[in-house]
């Protein structure tokens, strides 16, 4: 269990991280990667989308280029304050404090769920993915961007100690356990680090 | 919080509907109030226009 897999610690960590997050974030998760992930999700203009762990709103901003019906959920006020500064509290996005593993939304509320840079902090990713499946309509899509498991042993040790990292096989297992189908993965990254992130797209079965 | 958010939010614990109790409102939006689960009775605050639907064990402790 990594040190950030405790939610109290994750919250504290995020309170400090949010002050610099958008500055360091582009190195691992940039606009090109976001565009590629959005193309995979292929939203329609009238789709209702939930951004889980929306944080400072980098992914949210991309979603708004495709649909006006975007909802943001996060557990950290420090992170959300940055998002509010960009979008207002209810002008373009409806924000809610909440937990990824215990979503405060009714069954089949959304056409899609998006989550970028959040899964690595969930203590039980499969529980969160099951919640995503519950709140997305049958046939709807879920897209998750997370950190790819690093190749170097030193970084692997660091990764294991700090947070969850996973490879394609592990992502496949998590999404299958959560009941998804048509699971596909793509690694992404800037040219100097082309596989730093792993993006998974999956479909909610027609019978939910 | 916009009132139509009530159509999709629910209790994070048991997923039942919530009752909205408005304390203050501005331009048709709820600024402060309380959401109460119609089943388990757990309450969730709306503060500064944002519903706090974190489960009780994850809420920030209010400084004494």
Boltz contact constraints between the chains, C-beta under 6 A:
constraints:
  - contact:
      token1: [A, 7]
      token2: [B, 58]
      max_distance: 6.0
  - contact:
      token1: [A, 89]
      token2: [B, 49]
      max_distance: 6.0
  - contact:
      token1: [A, 90]
      token2: [B, 2]
      max_distance: 6.0
  - contact:
      token1: [A, 90]
      token2: [B, 29]
      max_distance: 6.0
  - contact:
      token1: [A, 94]
      token2: [B, 5]
      max_distance: 6.0
  - contact:
      token1: [A, 95]
      token2: [B, 50]
      max_distance: 6.0
  - contact:
      token1: [A, 96]
      token2: [B, 51]
      max_distance: 6.0
  - contact:
      token1: [A, 96]
      token2: [B, 53]
      max_distance: 6.0
  - contact:
      token1: [A, 97]
      token2: [B, 52]
      max_distance: 6.0
  - contact:
      token1: [A, 97]
      token2: [B, 54]
      max_distance: 6.0
  - contact:
      token1: [A, 98]
      token2: [B, 53]
      max_distance: 6.0
  - contact:
      token1: [A, 98]
      token2: [B, 54]
      max_distance: 6.0
  - contact:
      token1: [A, 99]
      token2: [B, 54]
      max_distance: 6.0
  - contact:
      token1: [A, 99]
      token2: [B, 55]
      max_distance: 6.0
  - contact:
      token1: [A, 99]
      token2: [B, 58]
      max_distance: 6.0
  - contact:
      token1: [A, 102]
      token2: [B, 12]
      max_distance: 6.0
  - contact:
      token1: [A, 102]
      token2: [B, 55]
      max_distance: 6.0
  - contact:
      token1: [A, 104]
      token2: [B, 9]
      max_distance: 6.0
  - contact:
      token1: [A, 104]
      token2: [B, 10]
      max_distance: 6.0
  - contact:
      token1: [A, 104]
      token2: [B, 12]
      max_distance: 6.0
  - contact:
      token1: [A, 104]
      token2: [B, 53]
      max_distance: 6.0
  - contact:
      token1: [A, 105]
      token2: [B, 8]
      max_distance: 6.0
  - contact:
      token1: [A, 106]
      token2: [B, 8]
      max_distance: 6.0
  - contact:
      token1: [A, 106]
      token2: [B, 10]
      max_distance: 6.0
  - contact:
      token1: [A, 109]
      token2: [B, 8]
      max_distance: 6.0
